[in-house]
């Protein structure tokens, strides 16, 4: 991945960008992991709000 590209949260339905070197943007996404069962993310961040 190029340095200028933004890393997306590892939770597949999430479109947020995690802080610093984190893999997930929130505890919700960390708990959900990389499962594909969700079609929408409920992390609570504006990017994922319905």
mmCIF file of the N, C-alpha and C atoms, coordinates in Angstrom:
data_MODEL
# 
_entry.id   MODEL 
# 
loop_
_atom_site.group_PDB 
_atom_site.id 
_atom_site.type_symbol 
_atom_site.label_atom_id 
_atom_site.label_alt_id 
_atom_site.label_comp_id 
_atom_site.label_asym_id 
_atom_site.label_entity_id 
_atom_site.label_seq_id 
_atom_site.pdbx_PDB_ins_code 
_atom_site.Cartn_x 
_atom_site.Cartn_y 
_atom_site.Cartn_z 
_atom_site.occupancy 
_atom_site.B_iso_or_equiv 
_atom_site.pdbx_formal_charge 
_atom_site.auth_seq_id 
_atom_site.auth_comp_id 
_atom_site.auth_asym_id 
_atom_site.auth_atom_id 
_atom_site.pdbx_PDB_model_num 
ATOM 1   N N  . UNK A 1 1  ? 0.846   -1.176  0.000  1.00 0.00 ? 1  UNK A N  1 
ATOM 2   C CA . UNK A 1 1  ? 0.000   0.000   0.000  1.00 0.00 ? 1  UNK A CA 1 
ATOM 3   C C  . UNK A 1 1  ? 0.891   1.238   0.000  1.00 0.00 ? 1  UNK A C  1 
ATOM 4   N N  . UNK A 1 2  ? 0.582   2.185   -0.821 1.00 0.00 ? 2  UNK A N  1 
ATOM 5   C CA . UNK A 1 2  ? 1.368   3.406   -0.899 1.00 0.00 ? 2  UNK A CA 1 
ATOM 6   C C  . UNK A 1 2  ? 1.169   4.251   0.354  1.00 0.00 ? 2  UNK A C  1 
ATOM 7   N N  . UNK A 1 3  ? 2.161   5.044   0.691  1.00 0.00 ? 3  UNK A N  1 
ATOM 8   C CA . UNK A 1 3  ? 2.098   5.853   1.901  1.00 0.00 ? 3  UNK A CA 1 
ATOM 9   C C  . UNK A 1 3  ? 0.935   6.840   1.901  1.00 0.00 ? 3  UNK A C  1 
ATOM 10  N N  . UNK A 1 4  ? 0.535   7.337   0.754  1.00 0.00 ? 4  UNK A N  1 
ATOM 11  C CA . UNK A 1 4  ? -0.520  8.345   0.702  1.00 0.00 ? 4  UNK A CA 1 
ATOM 12  C C  . UNK A 1 4  ? -1.925  7.752   0.717  1.00 0.00 ? 4  UNK A C  1 
ATOM 13  N N  . UNK A 1 5  ? -2.056  6.434   0.704  1.00 0.00 ? 5  UNK A N  1 
ATOM 14  C CA . UNK A 1 5  ? -3.365  5.808   0.767  1.00 0.00 ? 5  UNK A CA 1 
ATOM 15  C C  . UNK A 1 5  ? -3.788  5.659   2.218  1.00 0.00 ? 5  UNK A C  1 
ATOM 16  N N  . UNK A 1 6  ? -5.085  5.792   2.464  1.00 0.00 ? 6  UNK A N  1 
ATOM 17  C CA . UNK A 1 6  ? -5.617  5.697   3.807  1.00 0.00 ? 6  UNK A CA 1 
ATOM 18  C C  . UNK A 1 6  ? -6.025  4.267   4.109  1.00 0.00 ? 6  UNK A C  1 
ATOM 19  N N  . UNK A 1 7  ? -5.699  3.800   5.299  1.00 0.00 ? 7  UNK A N  1 
ATOM 20  C CA . UNK A 1 7  ? -6.028  2.442   5.709  1.00 0.00 ? 7  UNK A CA 1 
ATOM 21  C C  . UNK A 1 7  ? -7.444  2.424   6.289  1.00 0.00 ? 7  UNK A C  1 
ATOM 22  N N  . UNK A 1 8  ? -8.270  1.512   5.807  1.00 0.00 ? 8  UNK A N  1 
ATOM 23  C CA . UNK A 1 8  ? -9.649  1.352   6.261  1.00 0.00 ? 8  UNK A CA 1 
ATOM 24  C C  . UNK A 1 8  ? -9.692  0.411   7.448  1.00 0.00 ? 8  UNK A C  1 
ATOM 25  N N  . UNK A 1 9  ? -10.700 0.589   8.285  1.00 0.00 ? 9  UNK A N  1 
ATOM 26  C CA . UNK A 1 9  ? -10.938 -0.304  9.418  1.00 0.00 ? 9  UNK A CA 1 
ATOM 27  C C  . UNK A 1 9  ? -11.018 -1.755  8.928  1.00 0.00 ? 9  UNK A C  1 
ATOM 28  N N  . UNK A 1 10 ? -10.505 -2.690  9.723  1.00 0.00 ? 10 UNK A N  1 
ATOM 29  C CA . UNK A 1 10 ? -10.481 -4.101  9.340  1.00 0.00 ? 10 UNK A CA 1 
ATOM 30  C C  . UNK A 1 10 ? -11.847 -4.778  9.397  1.00 0.00 ? 10 UNK A C  1 
ATOM 31  N N  . UNK A 1 11 ? -12.826 -4.133  10.042 1.00 0.00 ? 11 UNK A N  1 
ATOM 32  C CA . UNK A 1 11 ? -14.188 -4.672  10.058 1.00 0.00 ? 11 UNK A CA 1 
ATOM 33  C C  . UNK A 1 11 ? -14.793 -4.372  8.688  1.00 0.00 ? 11 UNK A C  1 
ATOM 34  N N  . UNK A 1 12 ? -15.087 -5.399  7.920  1.00 0.00 ? 12 UNK A N  1 
ATOM 35  C CA . UNK A 1 12 ? -15.452 -5.250  6.506  1.00 0.00 ? 12 UNK A CA 1 
ATOM 36  C C  . UNK A 1 12 ? -16.559 -4.244  6.200  1.00 0.00 ? 12 UNK A C  1 
ATOM 37  N N  . UNK A 1 13 ? -17.683 -4.207  6.923  1.00 0.00 ? 13 UNK A N  1 
ATOM 38  C CA . UNK A 1 13 ? -18.716 -3.235  6.561  1.00 0.00 ? 13 UNK A CA 1 
ATOM 39  C C  . UNK A 1 13 ? -18.372 -1.792  6.957  1.00 0.00 ? 13 UNK A C  1 
ATOM 40  N N  . UNK A 1 14 ? -17.344 -1.592  7.752  1.00 0.00 ? 14 UNK A N  1 
ATOM 41  C CA . UNK A 1 14 ? -16.979 -0.266  8.251  1.00 0.00 ? 14 UNK A CA 1 
ATOM 42  C C  . UNK A 1 14 ? -16.173 0.503   7.208  1.00 0.00 ? 14 UNK A C  1 
ATOM 43  N N  . UNK A 1 15 ? -16.444 1.800   7.108  1.00 0.00 ? 15 UNK A N  1 
ATOM 44  C CA . UNK A 1 15 ? -15.718 2.650   6.162  1.00 0.00 ? 15 UNK A CA 1 
ATOM 45  C C  . UNK A 1 15 ? -14.823 3.663   6.871  1.00 0.00 ? 15 UNK A C  1 
ATOM 46  N N  . UNK A 1 16 ? -14.698 3.553   8.184  1.00 0.00 ? 16 UNK A N  1 
ATOM 47  C CA . UNK A 1 16 ? -13.890 4.484   8.975  1.00 0.00 ? 16 UNK A CA 1 
ATOM 48  C C  . UNK A 1 16 ? -12.395 4.234   8.810  1.00 0.00 ? 16 UNK A C  1 
ATOM 49  N N  . UNK A 1 17 ? -11.624 5.226   9.200  1.00 0.00 ? 17 UNK A N  1 
ATOM 50  C CA . UNK A 1 17 ? -10.175 5.129   9.200  1.00 0.00 ? 17 UNK A CA 1 
ATOM 51  C C  . UNK A 1 17 ? -9.728  5.032   10.650 1.00 0.00 ? 17 UNK A C  1 
ATOM 52  N N  . UNK A 1 18 ? -9.047  3.964   11.027 1.00 0.00 ? 18 UNK A N  1 
ATOM 53  C CA . UNK A 1 18 ? -8.578  3.816   12.402 1.00 0.00 ? 18 UNK A CA 1 
ATOM 54  C C  . UNK A 1 18 ? -7.483  4.824   12.752 1.00 0.00 ? 18 UNK A C  1 
ATOM 55  N N  . UNK A 1 19 ? -7.392  5.165   14.026 1.00 0.00 ? 19 UNK A N  1 
ATOM 56  C CA . UNK A 1 19 ? -6.366  6.097   14.490 1.00 0.00 ? 19 UNK A CA 1 
ATOM 57  C C  . UNK A 1 19 ? -4.996  5.430   14.490 1.00 0.00 ? 19 UNK A C  1 
ATOM 58  N N  . UNK A 1 20 ? -3.983  6.205   14.170 1.00 0.00 ? 20 UNK A N  1 
ATOM 59  C CA . UNK A 1 20 ? -2.578  5.769   14.218 1.00 0.00 ? 20 UNK A CA 1 
ATOM 60  C C  . UNK A 1 20 ? -2.373  4.402   13.583 1.00 0.00 ? 20 UNK A C  1 
ATOM 61  N N  . UNK A 1 21 ? -1.806  3.479   14.315 1.00 0.00 ? 21 UNK A N  1 
ATOM 62  C CA . UNK A 1 21 ? -1.499  2.154   13.778 1.00 0.00 ? 21 UNK A CA 1 
ATOM 63  C C  . UNK A 1 21 ? -2.521  1.109   14.190 1.00 0.00 ? 21 UNK A C  1 
ATOM 64  N N  . UNK A 1 22 ? -3.712  1.538   14.561 1.00 0.00 ? 22 UNK A N  1 
ATOM 65  C CA . UNK A 1 22 ? -4.762  0.618   14.986 1.00 0.00 ? 22 UNK A CA 1 
ATOM 66  C C  . UNK A 1 22 ? -5.319  -0.136  13.784 1.00 0.00 ? 22 UNK A C  1 
ATOM 67  N N  . UNK A 1 23 ? -5.840  -1.323  14.036 1.00 0.00 ? 23 UNK A N  1 
ATOM 68  C CA . UNK A 1 23 ? -6.455  -2.138  12.983 1.00 0.00 ? 23 UNK A CA 1 
ATOM 69  C C  . UNK A 1 23 ? -7.953  -1.815  12.861 1.00 0.00 ? 23 UNK A C  1 
ATOM 70  N N  . UNK A 1 24 ? -8.578  -1.456  13.982 1.00 0.00 ? 24 UNK A N  1 
ATOM 71  C CA . UNK A 1 24 ? -10.010 -1.159  14.037 1.00 0.00 ? 24 UNK A CA 1 
ATOM 72  C C  . UNK A 1 24 ? -10.240 0.273   14.509 1.00 0.00 ? 24 UNK A C  1 
ATOM 73  N N  . UNK A 1 25 ? -11.355 0.871   14.118 1.00 0.00 ? 25 UNK A N  1 
ATOM 74  C CA . UNK A 1 25 ? -11.653 2.254   14.492 1.00 0.00 ? 25 UNK A CA 1 
ATOM 75  C C  . UNK A 1 25 ? -12.324 2.376   15.850 1.00 0.00 ? 25 UNK A C  1 
ATOM 76  N N  . UNK A 1 26 ? -12.874 1.278   16.357 1.00 0.00 ? 26 UNK A N  1 
ATOM 77  C CA . UNK A 1 26 ? -13.613 1.341   17.616 1.00 0.00 ? 26 UNK A CA 1 
ATOM 78  C C  . UNK A 1 26 ? -13.655 -0.027  18.284 1.00 0.00 ? 26 UNK A C  1 
ATOM 79  N N  . UNK A 1 27 ? -14.094 -0.049  19.531 1.00 0.00 ? 27 UNK A N  1 
ATOM 80  C CA . UNK A 1 27 ? -14.244 -1.317  20.249 1.00 0.00 ? 27 UNK A CA 1 
ATOM 81  C C  . UNK A 1 27 ? -15.332 -2.160  19.587 1.00 0.00 ? 27 UNK A C  1 
ATOM 82  N N  . UNK A 1 28 ? -16.383 -1.522  19.083 1.00 0.00 ? 28 UNK A N  1 
ATOM 83  C CA . UNK A 1 28 ? -17.455 -2.250  18.390 1.00 0.00 ? 28 UNK A CA 1 
ATOM 84  C C  . UNK A 1 28 ? -16.872 -3.058  17.226 1.00 0.00 ? 28 UNK A C  1 
ATOM 85  N N  . UNK A 1 29 ? -16.051 -2.421  16.422 1.00 0.00 ? 29 UNK A N  1 
ATOM 86  C CA . UNK A 1 29 ? -15.466 -3.096  15.265 1.00 0.00 ? 29 UNK A CA 1 
ATOM 87  C C  . UNK A 1 29 ? -14.468 -4.160  15.695 1.00 0.00 ? 29 UNK A C  1 
ATOM 88  N N  . UNK A 1 30 ? -13.719 -3.887  16.745 1.00 0.00 ? 30 UNK A N  1 
ATOM 89  C CA . UNK A 1 30 ? -12.769 -4.876  17.247 1.00 0.00 ? 30 UNK A CA 1 
ATOM 90  C C  . UNK A 1 30 ? -13.514 -6.125  17.719 1.00 0.00 ? 30 UNK A C  1 
ATOM 91  N N  . UNK A 1 31 ? -14.624 -5.932  18.429 1.00 0.00 ? 31 UNK A N  1 
ATOM 92  C CA . UNK A 1 31 ? -15.418 -7.061  18.907 1.00 0.00 ? 31 UNK A CA 1 
ATOM 93  C C  . UNK A 1 31 ? -16.040 -7.844  17.753 1.00 0.00 ? 31 UNK A C  1 
ATOM 94  N N  . UNK A 1 32 ? -16.445 -7.131  16.700 1.00 0.00 ? 32 UNK A N  1 
ATOM 95  C CA . UNK A 1 32 ? -17.058 -7.781  15.538 1.00 0.00 ? 32 UNK A CA 1 
ATOM 96  C C  . UNK A 1 32 ? -16.012 -8.479  14.676 1.00 0.00 ? 32 UNK A C  1 
ATOM 97  N N  . UNK A 1 33 ? -14.776 -8.007  14.732 1.00 0.00 ? 33 UNK A N  1 
ATOM 98  C CA . UNK A 1 33 ? -13.699 -8.610  13.948 1.00 0.00 ? 33 UNK A CA 1 
ATOM 99  C C  . UNK A 1 33 ? -13.877 -8.393  12.462 1.00 0.00 ? 33 UNK A C  1 
ATOM 100 N N  . UNK A 1 34 ? -13.428 -9.332  11.680 1.00 0.00 ? 34 UNK A N  1 
ATOM 101 C CA . UNK A 1 34 ? -13.512 -9.193  10.222 1.00 0.00 ? 34 UNK A CA 1 
ATOM 102 C C  . UNK A 1 34 ? -14.676 -9.997  9.649  1.00 0.00 ? 34 UNK A C  1 
ATOM 103 N N  . UNK A 1 35 ? -15.649 -10.309 10.494 1.00 0.00 ? 35 UNK A N  1 
ATOM 104 C CA . UNK A 1 35 ? -16.796 -11.095 10.015 1.00 0.00 ? 35 UNK A CA 1 
ATOM 105 C C  . UNK A 1 35 ? -17.603 -10.329 8.975  1.00 0.00 ? 35 UNK A C  1 
ATOM 106 N N  . UNK A 1 36 ? -18.191 -11.045 8.061  1.00 0.00 ? 36 UNK A N  1 
ATOM 107 C CA . UNK A 1 36 ? -18.938 -10.442 6.969  1.00 0.00 ? 36 UNK A CA 1 
ATOM 108 C C  . UNK A 1 36 ? -20.445 -10.464 7.202  1.00 0.00 ? 36 UNK A C  1 
ATOM 109 N N  . UNK A 1 37 ? -20.900 -10.955 8.358  1.00 0.00 ? 37 UNK A N  1 
ATOM 110 C CA . UNK A 1 37 ? -22.326 -11.142 8.603  1.00 0.00 ? 37 UNK A CA 1 
ATOM 111 C C  . UNK A 1 37 ? -23.105 -9.826  8.604  1.00 0.00 ? 37 UNK A C  1 
ATOM 112 N N  . UNK A 1 38 ? -22.482 -8.740  9.008  1.00 0.00 ? 38 UNK A N  1 
ATOM 113 C CA . UNK A 1 38 ? -23.161 -7.450  9.043  1.00 0.00 ? 38 UNK A CA 1 
ATOM 114 C C  . UNK A 1 38 ? -23.148 -6.808  7.660  1.00 0.00 ? 38 UNK A C  1 
ATOM 115 N N  . UNK A 1 39 ? -24.238 -6.128  7.325  1.00 0.00 ? 39 UNK A N  1 
ATOM 116 C CA . UNK A 1 39 ? -24.258 -5.385  6.066  1.00 0.00 ? 39 UNK A CA 1 
ATOM 117 C C  . UNK A 1 39 ? -24.096 -3.894  6.314  1.00 0.00 ? 39 UNK A C  1 
ATOM 118 N N  . UNK A 1 40 ? -24.199 -3.488  7.575  1.00 0.00 ? 40 UNK A N  1 
ATOM 119 C CA . UNK A 1 40 ? -23.985 -2.104  7.956  1.00 0.00 ? 40 UNK A CA 1 
ATOM 120 C C  . UNK A 1 40 ? -23.177 -2.092  9.243  1.00 0.00 ? 40 UNK A C  1 
ATOM 121 N N  . UNK A 1 41 ? -22.386 -1.074  9.420  1.00 0.00 ? 41 UNK A N  1 
ATOM 122 C CA . UNK A 1 41 ? -21.557 -0.970  10.616 1.00 0.00 ? 41 UNK A CA 1 
ATOM 123 C C  . UNK A 1 41 ? -22.255 -0.078  11.644 1.00 0.00 ? 41 UNK A C  1 
ATOM 124 N N  . UNK A 1 42 ? -22.224 -0.491  12.903 1.00 0.00 ? 42 UNK A N  1 
ATOM 125 C CA . UNK A 1 42 ? -22.837 0.281   13.980 1.00 0.00 ? 42 UNK A CA 1 
ATOM 126 C C  . UNK A 1 42 ? -21.796 0.817   14.948 1.00 0.00 ? 42 UNK A C  1 
ATOM 127 N N  . UNK A 1 43 ? -20.654 1.242   14.436 1.00 0.00 ? 43 UNK A N  1 
ATOM 128 C CA . UNK A 1 43 ? -19.587 1.734   15.313 1.00 0.00 ? 43 UNK A CA 1 
ATOM 129 C C  . UNK A 1 43 ? -19.925 3.080   15.929 1.00 0.00 ? 43 UNK A C  1 
ATOM 130 N N  . UNK A 1 44 ? -20.862 3.812   15.342 1.00 0.00 ? 44 UNK A N  1 
ATOM 131 C CA . UNK A 1 44 ? -21.270 5.094   15.882 1.00 0.00 ? 44 UNK A CA 1 
ATOM 132 C C  . UNK A 1 44 ? -20.558 6.302   15.283 1.00 0.00 ? 44 UNK A C  1 
ATOM 133 N N  . UNK A 1 45 ? -19.602 6.086   14.433 1.00 0.00 ? 45 UNK A N  1 
ATOM 134 C CA . UNK A 1 45 ? -18.895 7.202   13.798 1.00 0.00 ? 45 UNK A CA 1 
ATOM 135 C C  . UNK A 1 45 ? -19.716 7.779   12.647 1.00 0.00 ? 45 UNK A C  1 
ATOM 136 N N  . UNK A 1 46 ? -19.580 9.067   12.363 1.00 0.00 ? 46 UNK A N  1 
ATOM 137 C CA . UNK A 1 46 ? -20.372 9.713   11.307 1.00 0.00 ? 46 UNK A CA 1 
ATOM 138 C C  . UNK A 1 46 ? -20.268 9.046   9.934  1.00 0.00 ? 46 UNK A C  1 
ATOM 139 N N  . UNK A 1 47 ? -19.106 8.515   9.591  1.00 0.00 ? 47 UNK A N  1 
ATOM 140 C CA . UNK A 1 47 ? -18.926 7.882   8.279  1.00 0.00 ? 47 UNK A CA 1 
ATOM 141 C C  . UNK A 1 47 ? -19.829 6.645   8.108  1.00 0.00 ? 47 UNK A C  1 
ATOM 142 N N  . UNK A 1 48 ? -20.174 6.002   9.214  1.00 0.00 ? 48 UNK A N  1 
ATOM 143 C CA . UNK A 1 48 ? -20.984 4.793   9.142  1.00 0.00 ? 48 UNK A CA 1 
ATOM 144 C C  . UNK A 1 48 ? -22.438 5.028   9.566  1.00 0.00 ? 48 UNK A C  1 
ATOM 145 N N  . UNK A 1 49 ? -22.767 6.240   9.961  1.00 0.00 ? 49 UNK A N  1 
ATOM 146 C CA . UNK A 1 49 ? -24.139 6.535   10.394 1.00 0.00 ? 49 UNK A CA 1 
ATOM 147 C C  . UNK A 1 49 ? -25.112 6.374   9.234  1.00 0.00 ? 49 UNK A C  1 
ATOM 148 N N  . UNK A 1 50 ? -26.270 5.878   9.560  1.00 0.00 ? 50 UNK A N  1 
ATOM 149 C CA . UNK A 1 50 ? -27.285 5.638   8.529  1.00 0.00 ? 50 UNK A CA 1 
ATOM 150 C C  . UNK A 1 50 ? -28.011 6.894   8.168  1.00 0.00 ? 50 UNK A C  1 
# 
